[in-house]
């Protein structure tokens, strides 16, 4: 069996458990993060190399797990890591990036003789640790099939969405639905409590009824009522994804009649919190008296 060598840039809360999954699956890893200590620590833990000018040319695929399209393009194009890959290698962007910019990036990389997939993830840190992420893949069908087995090392559900950019579009729209559902769930809990129904009881009602959401099932008791607010996904990152969904809808001339109100509230509250505030802390933020 030919050994596949994977480069992975971005070893944060999601990236680190994802590379551990790849290591357990037996892939050779070459790693990089802006935090040099984090890079060194994971390289030692996983018996991996660091991405350098000397090692990058040996990669079969380079995965990016970075904060935004701006950072992805900075790393691949401005810093020039894409130009250092061998012809025929593939780039897989697993970040939450702009779908329109992802299409442009795919075209740019094709001109350089490289393959491109966008493959953002959903599921949070816990599922990343378990290797059970949902991975939403956009790009050429043959490339999707080529790298499907590798993605299975990190994901429990690999969904082939469409052409380049489709994965990032689907991720942003999924988070739009998730964020809107979270707001509705939290507001229902606060109204119920003011009427004399405990949040725990109201959560049980939602979960046994048609108002059930991912928030009511997986976030309310674990992260909100416990006061831990430790889902591992920040409020600002959720807000960033909502901005991507908002821009996508605008580019397609679709008015988000409900979404404009939901997104505006996320934008407003995200502006007043720090980068570490968990998105489940929306429960506390919406509990404050006017």
N, C-alpha and C positions, 0 to 999 in steps of 0.2 A: 504493500500500500504506500503510495506517495505521500510524504509528509507535507501538510499544508501549513504555511506560515502566515500568521495573522498579525497585522499591526493594529494597535488600538490606542487612540488618542482621546483622553478625557477619562480620568480615573476617579471621579467623584462618587457621590452616594449611590448612583446607579451604575456607573462604569466599573467600579471596583468589584461588586458582586458578579457583574456580567463576565468580566475576564476570569474570575474564579471558576465560573461555569465552563467557560471555554477550556480552561486548564484541565478541569476534571474530565472533559471529553477527549483529552489527549492532543489538543492542538499546540503547536509551537507558537509562542507569543513574543512579540516585540512591542514594548509599551512606552507611552509618554504622557506626561501631565505637566501643566504649568508649575505645579508644586514638585520641585525636584526631590524632596524627601519622600513624598508619596510615591513617586516613580521608583525611587531606589528601594523603598520598602516592599512594594508589590513585585518588583523584579526579583528580589531576594526570596520572597515567600513562594513565588510560582516558578522559580528557576527560569526566568525570562530575561531577554536582553532589552536594552533601551533603544528606542528609535534614534538613529544617528544617520549622518550622510553615508556611512559605510553599511549599515544594516537595512536601510529602507529599500534599497534596490533588490533585496531578496524576498520581499513580501509578495504573496499571492493576492492578498486583499488588505485594504486599509480601512478600518472602521473608525468613524468619528462619533463621539458622544459628548457634544459641546453645547453651550448655552443658547446659541442663536445662529442664524444664517451669517450674520456679520463675522462671528468667530470662526465658523466653518470655512468661509471664504478667505479670511485672514490666514488661517493655518494652511489650507490647501493651495491657494493661489498667490497671496502676497508673500508668505514665508517660503512658498515654493515646494512643499512636500509632494504635491502631485507631479511636478516635473521630475522628481527624483525616483518615482516608481518606474518599474520596468514596463514596456509596452505589453498590453494584454492583462495587466493587473486590474483589479476592480476596487472602486471606492464605494463603501456603504455608509451613508450618513444616517445614524440612528438618533440624532438630535431632534429636538422639536424646531424645525426650520420652516421658513416660508415656502409654500408649495410652488409659487410662481418663480421664486429664485432657485428652487431646487431643479426645476425644468431647465433653467438657463445654465445652472452648474453642470447638469448632465450633458448638455450640448457642448459646453466648454471642455469637459473631460473627454468626451468622445473624439474631439479634434486632437486631443493629446494621445489618442490610442488607448484610452482607459475605459473600462466599464463603469457603470454607475447605477446604484440602487438607493432609494430613500426607504428607510425601514425604522421609523420611530416606534417607540414601545409604550405600552400602557400596563399598569398593574402595581407600580410603586416598588419600594425597596424590598419588602417582604417577598414578593413574587420574583424579583430579580435574584434574590438570594437562593430561592428554590428552583430557579431556572424555568419558571412558569409564566413568563411575561406573554402578553399578547403583542405580536410584532406585525405591523401593518406595512406591507412591502409594495413599493411602486418601482416600475422600471421594465426593461426588456424582459420578455417572458423566458427566454433561454437563460438569462442571468439569474432570474428569480429561481428557476429550477436548479441551476448550478450551485447556488449558495443556500438553498433550502436546508440541507442537512446541517450545515454549520449553524444556521439560525435556530434550528431545533435544540441545539445545546443550551440556548438561552431562553427559549420560549416554549410554552405549552400550547400555544395557538399561533400558527403562522398563516396570516391572511394575505393572499395575493390580490391587491386592490386594483391595479391598473398600470398605466404608463408612469414615467418619471414625474414625481410631484404628487401622485395620487395618495401615497402613504402619508405624506405630511398633511395633505388636505384632510384626509380621514381622521388623523390624530387631532387636529385642531377642532374639527367639528364634533368629534367625540367629547373632547374636553369642554366644549361649549354646552353640550347637553348635560354633562356631568356637573358643571359649575352652576347651571341654571337649576338643576334638580337639587343641588346642595342648598341654594338660597331658599327654594320653596320649602324644603324639609326643615331647615333651621327656623324660618319664620313661623311655620306651623307649630313647632315645638314651643316657641316663645309665647305665641297666642294661647296655646293649650295651657301652659303653666300659669298665665295670668288668669285663666278661667278656673284654675284649681286642679288641672290634670297634670300629673307629674310628667316630666320629659321622658322618663323611662317607660311609663305606662303608654304614653302617646307613641313612642317608638315601637312598642309592641303592637299597637293598633295598626300603624303604617305597615309593619312587616307582615301582618296577617291579612292585609287588605290591598286594595288597588293602588294605594299611595306609596307602595314600597319602592325604594330607590337604592342605588349603590351606597348612598350616604346613610340611609336609615339602617341598612343591613351591616355595613362594614366600618362606618366611621363614628356614628353617634355615641354608642356606649364605649367603644374602644379608645377613642381619641378626644371626644367632646365632653361627655359627661364625666369621664375620668379626670379631665383637666390636664391631660398630658400633652395634647396637641402635637403628637409625634408621628404623623403619617409618613414623614420624610419627603413631602412635596410642598414647596413653599407657596405662600399666597401670591408672591410676585411672579413666580413661574407660571402659576395658573393664569394670572392676569396677562402674562406675555402670550400664552397660547390663545387666550380670548382675543387679543389684538390681532393675531394671525387669522383667526376665523372671521373677525370683523372685516379685515382688509380683503380677504378672499371673497366674502359676500359682496363687498363694494365693487370689487373688480369685475364681478359677474352681474352687476346691476340688480342684485336681489336685496330688497329691504328687509332687515331683521326686525319685524314689528314687535315681537316679544324680546328678542335678543338685545336690542338697543338699550333697554332698561336694565336688564341683567348685567350686561357688559359695562354700562356706565357706572353701576354700583361697585363692581369689582375694581374698575379703574380708580374710582374715588377712594376706596378703602386701601387699595394697594399703595397709593401715594403717601399714606400716612403710617406705614409700618416699615420695619427694617427687613433686610434680605433674608433673615433667618425665621421670620414669622411663618408658621405652618398654615397651610390653606384651611385646615379644620378649625383654626382660631376664629374663623368667620362666625362661629357660634357665639363666642364671647363678644366680638365686635358688634354684632347685631343685637346683643342683649342690653347694650348701654342705653340709658335713658337719654332722651333728647334734651 
